[in-house]
C-alpha cells in the first residue's frame, strides 16, 4: 500500500525544507532503525535501558538520523546551536525508547546537521513517521526483512535500504534519504555494513 503523507506531515516537510539552506554541509541522511528486542538482548538489558522495560512493546525504534558524506560521515561536530532541554529529549522517547539516546544522538550527529535541536528532532521524527514499518518477529533472513520494508514502502529501492546484524540477531534497518527526506541510494561505505547474504536471523519478539 503506498504511503500517504498526512496533511500535517506535508506541512512539516515544507517547513523543514525551508530551513535546509542553513544546515551544515553534508550529502544525505541515514535513518537508522533498531529492532529493540535485539538491542535489549545484546546490551540494553545489561545497561538497564528504559526501552527494555517489560510492557513497552517496542519493535522498530528510531536509533538516529545521521548526516552522511558520499564517503564517511561527520560526528561530534562543533555547533553554536543550543543543546536540547530535558523536555525536548524526553519528548523523543516515544519513538526512540529512551531520552538518554535522544541526547546522545544530538551530541554525536545532530550537531553536525547545522539545525537547531528542535528542528533536528522534528526532522528525525518526520523521517520516522513517513515510513511504514512492517511487522517483524521470529526468524527471517536479512533479505526477507529488507523485502518487507520494500513492500511496505513502494518509494524505496533496494539500493536505499540495508539490514545489519549482530551475530545471529537482527540489529538495524538503515535507510538512506536525501536532505529533503526522499529515498536515495546509500553510499558504498554504508552498504559495506549490510548482511544480505546471511542465513536466518533471530528477531526476538517485542516485550
VMD Tcl script that draws the C-alpha trace (Angstrom):
set ca {
  {0.00 0.00 0.00}
  {1.52 3.41 -0.92}
  {2.43 5.61 1.99}
  {0.16 8.62 2.19}
  {1.56 11.80 3.74}
  {-0.91 13.26 6.18}
  {-1.58 16.99 5.76}
  {0.24 17.98 8.94}
  {3.27 15.92 7.85}
  {3.25 17.55 4.42}
  {3.26 20.97 6.08}
  {6.18 19.94 8.26}
  {8.10 18.71 5.19}
  {7.75 22.16 3.63}
  {8.66 23.99 6.82}
  {11.78 21.93 7.41}
  {12.84 22.10 3.77}
  {12.80 25.89 4.02}
  {15.41 25.67 6.79}
  {17.71 23.26 4.95}
  {19.76 26.02 3.36}
  {21.10 26.99 6.78}
  {22.20 23.44 7.56}
  {25.81 22.34 7.66}
  {27.39 20.87 4.55}
  {26.78 17.12 4.13}
  {25.36 14.98 1.36}
  {22.48 12.93 2.73}
  {20.92 11.35 5.81}
  {21.00 7.80 7.07}
  {17.89 6.87 9.06}
  {18.80 4.06 11.48}
  {16.00 1.90 12.94}
  {16.85 -0.51 15.75}
  {14.97 -3.74 16.39}
  {14.59 -3.02 20.10}
  {14.30 -6.63 21.32}
  {17.69 -7.41 19.70}
  {19.27 -4.34 21.28}
  {17.92 -5.37 24.67}
  {19.20 -8.93 24.34}
  {22.65 -7.79 23.19}
  {23.27 -4.88 25.54}
  {20.20 -2.95 26.65}
  {19.28 -5.32 29.50}
  {22.79 -5.06 30.92}
  {22.50 -1.27 30.84}
  {19.01 -1.32 32.40}
  {17.85 0.76 29.43}
  {14.35 2.20 29.77}
  {13.41 0.99 26.32}
  {13.87 -2.61 27.52}
  {11.33 -2.37 30.32}
  {8.61 -5.09 30.11}
  {5.29 -3.99 28.72}
  {6.58 -1.28 26.40}
  {6.06 -3.42 23.33}
  {8.75 -1.68 21.29}
  {9.74 -3.09 17.92}
  {11.48 -0.87 15.36}
  {12.54 2.33 17.12}
  {14.47 5.32 15.88}
  {18.17 4.96 16.60}
  {19.09 8.17 14.86}
  {19.15 10.39 11.79}
  {22.78 10.67 10.75}
  {24.28 13.22 8.35}
  {26.48 11.42 5.83}
  {29.05 12.29 3.20}
  {29.18 10.31 -0.02}
  {32.02 8.56 1.76}
  {32.32 8.77 5.53}
  {30.35 10.92 7.95}
  {30.78 13.78 10.41}
  {30.30 13.27 14.14}
  {30.68 15.22 17.40}
  {30.75 18.49 15.47}
  {31.13 21.94 16.98}
  {27.84 23.80 16.90}
  {26.57 27.16 18.02}
  {23.10 25.67 18.44}
  {21.67 25.42 21.95}
  {21.62 21.90 23.35}
  {18.15 20.39 23.79}
  {16.35 20.69 27.10}
  {15.35 17.67 29.17}
  {11.81 18.18 27.97}
  {12.89 18.08 24.31}
  {14.87 14.87 24.73}
  {12.13 13.27 26.84}
  {9.63 14.05 24.08}
  {11.59 11.77 21.72}
  {11.32 8.72 23.99}
  {8.08 7.56 22.35}
  {9.91 6.71 19.11}
  {13.49 6.34 20.42}
  {12.68 4.44 23.59}
  {14.92 6.48 25.86}
  {15.55 10.19 26.41}
  {19.22 9.44 27.02}
  {19.53 8.09 23.50}
  {17.97 11.26 22.10}
  {20.55 13.37 23.92}
  {23.43 11.21 22.69}
  {22.17 11.28 19.10}
  {22.02 15.07 19.23}
  {25.54 15.27 20.64}
  {27.06 12.84 18.12}
  {25.01 13.52 14.98}
  {22.52 16.36 15.45}
  {25.20 18.99 16.00}
  {26.57 18.08 12.57}
  {23.25 18.84 10.85}
  {23.51 22.61 11.20}
  {19.96 22.62 12.57}
  {18.68 23.66 15.95}
  {17.95 20.80 18.34}
  {14.23 21.33 17.85}
  {14.49 21.26 14.06}
  {16.78 18.25 14.15}
  {14.39 16.26 16.32}
  {11.45 17.40 14.18}
  {13.25 16.19 11.06}
  {14.12 12.85 12.68}
  {10.52 12.37 13.82}
  {9.23 13.22 10.36}
  {11.61 10.78 8.66}
  {10.40 8.07 11.04}
  {6.73 8.98 10.54}
  {6.98 8.84 6.76}
  {7.92 5.16 6.86}
  {5.51 2.27 7.06}
  {7.03 -0.24 9.48}
  {6.31 -3.88 8.61}
  {5.54 -6.39 11.30}
  {8.54 -8.46 12.39}
  {9.36 -11.21 14.81}
  {10.52 -14.81 14.92}
  {13.17 -15.78 12.39}
  {13.80 -14.28 8.96}
  {16.70 -13.72 6.63}
  {18.13 -10.24 6.12}
  {16.76 -10.36 2.57}
  {13.26 -11.07 3.90}
  {13.45 -8.17 6.35}
  {14.57 -5.89 3.54}
  {11.79 -7.18 1.28}
  {9.26 -6.37 4.00}
  {10.34 -2.73 4.05}
  {10.33 -2.52 0.26}
  {6.82 -3.97 0.08}
  {5.50 -1.60 2.74}
  {7.19 1.45 1.17}
  {6.95 1.36 -2.64}
  {9.06 4.53 -2.97}
  {12.10 2.71 -1.54}
  {14.60 0.90 -3.75}
  {16.94 -1.94 -2.71}
  {19.86 0.49 -3.03}
  {18.32 2.70 -0.32}
  {17.83 0.00 2.34}
  {20.31 -2.17 4.19}
  {19.89 -4.62 7.04}
  {22.64 -5.00 9.65}
  {23.20 -7.87 12.07}
  {24.79 -8.54 15.43}
  {25.78 -12.19 15.39}
  {22.54 -14.04 14.64}
  {20.38 -11.11 15.79}
  {18.75 -8.55 13.53}
  {20.41 -5.31 14.55}
  {19.12 -2.43 12.42}
  {17.42 -1.42 9.21}
  {19.10 1.63 7.71}
  {17.53 3.80 5.05}
  {19.31 6.46 3.03}
  {17.48 9.72 2.41}
  {18.21 12.96 0.59}
  {18.22 16.10 2.70}
  {14.53 16.58 1.81}
  {13.90 13.04 3.18}
  {13.24 11.38 -0.18}
  {14.90 7.96 -0.55}
  {18.20 7.73 -2.41}
  {20.94 5.10 -2.90}
  {23.27 4.56 0.02}
  {26.96 5.30 -0.27}
  {29.36 2.37 -0.71}
  {30.70 2.63 2.85}
  {27.16 2.26 4.22}
  {26.50 -0.76 2.01}
  {29.56 -2.45 3.46}
  {27.66 -2.93 6.74}
  {24.87 -4.94 5.11}
  {24.32 -8.62 5.93}
  {22.15 -9.51 2.92}
  {23.69 -12.94 2.36}
  {23.29 -14.21 5.90}
  {21.06 -17.12 6.83}
  {18.03 -16.84 9.13}
  {18.33 -14.20 11.82}
  {16.72 -14.22 15.24}
  {14.14 -11.48 15.73}
  {13.11 -11.66 19.39}
  {9.50 -10.50 19.86}
  {8.61 -7.14 21.43}
  {8.22 -7.31 25.19}
}
mol new
graphics top color blue
foreach p $ca { graphics top sphere $p radius 0.5 }
foreach p [lrange $ca 0 end-1] q [lrange $ca 1 end] { graphics top cylinder $p $q radius 0.2 }
display resetview
